[in-house]
Amino acid sequence: MSAIADQSVEIEFYGHDQAINLYCFSGTLTLTHAMHIGSGRGDLTTDALVVTDGAGKPIIPGSSFRGLFRSHIERLLAGLNAAGVTTLWACQLYDASPLGICIGNQVNQESKDKLKELVNRAKTSGLPAIWNDLPKALCSVCQLFGASAVWASKIKFSDLNLLNEPLTQIRHGVGIHRDSGTAAPGVKYDKLVVEAGREFKFEAIAENLTEQDKRLLALGFQAILNGTAALGGSTGRGLGDFALTGGDVSWVDCKNKSDLVNYLLKKEYSGSQSLDDFVNETLNTWLAPQENGGGDAQTAAE
């Protein structure tokens, strides 16, 4: 483990070369509105089919959930950082950030130069020579979610498989003429949607989480539990709303011999709590006022 002094907050950093802990986040994702995650193909019945598994059943790709989840974390973190609540930050991946240099962001020329410098040092001095400098070259979010070929993600989102009957329907739409407000000729379209009420199995596995990582995950899951996130396309037209229920967080302390052996032999976790409790406890510890036991929020503000 190495540590980075992030202004007034000491940030832990665990590499991928050791097993520190293992977390499993699980639950049931239920569509409260119809959803369309397109496959990029159409057929004789519709212009846009939904993505399916090998058996032809609709699925939610883990990459789709991951992208939604990460984007919400980045947006919320940007607001907290701008308000002076925390020094944690996100590079936003595709825009140059005024907050710092992150080698996960290959739009910023300074980030490109930093990556080139690290690669050259690794070639001449070996990877161990730059190992402790890697976290300093990554934003808080890229430390958790990874940075292209430079740093692996700590968390993996599995594809969400359908648990009940695969009900779908075709939704029709038309383009609206901006002057008359009526249907524009020749602009009719349709798409296949997965109907509301469909349930999907949610599971994500994370390794070597630090307190910083858990804070970011709590931000993302709060947006999910509050119902402010939507999956797929046409979310502005009411598609994609969902609820995550029965959420559970289980973990193993890999530094504890008996806990680790018990997990490897029986796949029994050493601890667990509801996802709601995980989110509430983590955010309260981090963001609550000082008199309520808050973490670095008030320290950063001072």
N, C-alpha and C positions, 0 to 999 in steps of 0.2 A: 504494500500500500504506500502511496505517496500522497502528499498533501499540498494544496495550493492555497496561499493566503489570498482570498478573494476579499480585498479591503478588510472589513471588520469580521468577516466570516471565514472560518477555517473549513475548507472543503476537502472531504475524503475522495480518494480516487483508487479504485480497484482495477487492476488489469485483467486480461483474459487468460493469464498463465497460471491461475490458481482458482480453486473453488472456495468461495467465501460463504455464499448463501444461495438459495434457490427459492423463487416465489412462483406460485401458480394462481392466476386470476381466472375465475370461471363464473358462469352464469347462463341465463337463457335470454336471448335477444328476441323480442316479440315485435313484429311490425304493427304499429298503431295506424299507419296509413299505407297505401300501396307503395311499392318500391320498384325502381328500374335501375339496374346496373347492367349496362349494355355489353353485349358480346362483340360488338362491332360488325355484326352480320344481320341480314334480314332473310326472309324467305317469301313464299307466295302468299302467306297470310298476313305478314306485317313487315313494316320497314325496319324495325329494330327489335331483335331478340334479346333476351336476358342471358347472362352468363350461367352456365350449368355445369354439373359434375359429369363424370363418365356415364352415369345412369340416366342423364337427362333431367335431373332434378335441379331446381334453382339453388344456387349457393351465394354466399357473400364472401368474396375473396378476402383473405387476411390482409392483403395489400390495400384494399379499399378501406377497411376499418382502420388500419394503421395510419394511412394518409389523413383520414378525418381526425383521428385521435391526436396525431402530432400537430396538425395545423391549429387545433383548438388550444393545445398547450402553448404554442408559439404566440398566438394572439393574446391569450391571457397573461403570459409572462411579459410580453412587451408592455402591456398596460401597467402591470405591477412594477416593472423596472422604471418606466417613465414617471410613475408616481413616487418613486423613491422608497418603495416598500421592500425591495430586494435588489441585490446586486447580480442575481442570476440573470442570464440573458440568452437570446436566440439570434443566430445569424441570419435567419429567414431564407437561407439556402440560395435564392436566386437574385437577391439584391445586395448591394454593398451596404454593410452595417456600420454606423458611426460608433458602435459600442465596443468594437474590438476586431481582431483578426481571427478568423476561424477557417481552418483548412478544409472544412466541409463545404464552404462556400467558394466555388471556383469561378464566380463572376468577378469578384473583387481582385484586382491585380496584386494587391499586397498579400492576399491569401494565397494566390498562385505562387508568388515569390517565396512565401514562408514554406509551402509544401515542397518546392524545389530545393530549398535549403536543407530541410529535414531529410529528403531523399538522398541528397549528396552526402550528408553527414553519415547516414546509415551505410552508404556504399563504402565509404572510406574507413569508418570507425566501428561499424557493426550496429545492429539494431539496439542492443542494450544502451549504447551511448546516447540515444535520443528518447529512450523509453519514458524517462521522467519528464521530458519536455512536451510529450504528446498532449497531455491534458491542458497545458497552457495554450496550446494551439487550436483547441476546440471550444466552441461555445457550450453552455450548459446542456442544451438539448442534443447536440451532436455527440456529447459524451455518453448519453443514454441511448440514442437511436442509431448511432454510428455515422461514419462519414466515408461514403463510397468505398474505395479499396484501401483506405488508410486505417480505419478503425471499425471493427465489427459492432453490430448492434447488441445491446444487452438484453433486448426483449424481442420475442418472436410471437407473432399473432397467427394462429392457425386459421385455415379456411373455416368459415362457419357453415356447417352442414345442416340441412333442413331436418327438423324433428317430427313434423306432422305432414298432413296431406299437401301435395304441391298444387295449390290453386293459383291459376293465372287468368288474366283477361287482357283484351286488347283495348287500349285507350286511344281515342281519336282526337285529333286537334286540327285547327286551321290557322293560317296566317291572317292577321287582321290588317285591313287597309287603313293606313294612318289618317287619311282625310275623311273617308266616309264612315269609318268605324265598323264596317261590315266585313264579311269573309272575303279575302282576296282570292281571285280566281287562280286555280292551278297550284294552290299552296296547302293542300290537304296532306296530312301526315298521320301516322299512327305508330304506336309502340306497344310492346308486350310488357305488362307489369305483374309483379308478384302481389297477390291480394293481401290486405290487412289480416292480421290474426295468425300469419305464418310464424312459426317459432324456429329459431336457429341456435345451435350449441356454440357458446362463446368460450374460448380458452386462450390464454396468453401465458407464456413461460418466460420468466426473467431471471437473470443470473447476476450475482455480484452487485446487488443494489446498494448504494450509499443512501444516507438520509436525504441528500440532494435529489437523487433519482426518485426516491419515494415521494418527495414533495411535487415533483413534476408529474408523476403518474397520478397523484391525488388530484391535481388540477384537471387533468384530462378526464378522469373518471367522474369528477364533479359535473363537468359539462354533459357527460353521457347520462348520469343519474338525474340531472335536472331537466332532461328532455330538450336541451337547446341545440342538439346536434341532429343532423339528418344525413342519410346515406344515399348515394347514387345520384342520378340525374333528375332534372326538373324539380329540385327541392323548392324553388321559388313558386312552383305551381301546386305545392301541397304534398308532393311525393316524398317518401323516404323517412318519415318520422318513425321512431321506434322507442321501446323501453327495454332497459336491461334489468331483469329481476332475478332474485335468488343469488345475487352476487356474493362470492366467497373469495377470501384470500387465504392461502395456505403457504407455509414456508418451512424450510429446513435450514438450520444453522450448521453449515458444513464444517465448521471448526470444532463442533462438538462430536466426539468420536461415536458415542452411542446413538445420537440423532442421525448422523450420516449413515452408519451401518444399518440402522433400522429402516431408513428410507431406501437404501440400495437393495435390501433383502425383501422388504414388505411393501415398499412404496407408501410408507406411512409418514405423514408430515409431523414435525415436532410442534407446530402451532398453527392456529387458524382463527379467523374472525370474519365477520360479515364485511362486504365491500363498503357498505355505508359507514361502519365504524372505522374502517381503515381510512377512508376519505376524511371523515370528521376529525378524528384524532390527529391525523397528519397535518391537516390545514390549521386546526386550532393551535397546535404546538408551534407551527411556523408563523401564522399570521395574526394570532390573537394579541390584544394589547398586553403590555408587560405585566400588568397586575393580574392578568388571567393566565400567565405562564407562557406567553408568546415566545417565539424563537428569535430569528435575526431580523424580523420586520422592524421592530422599534429600534434595534441597534443600528440598522442601516439608515434609518431616518434621522438618528442622532448624529 
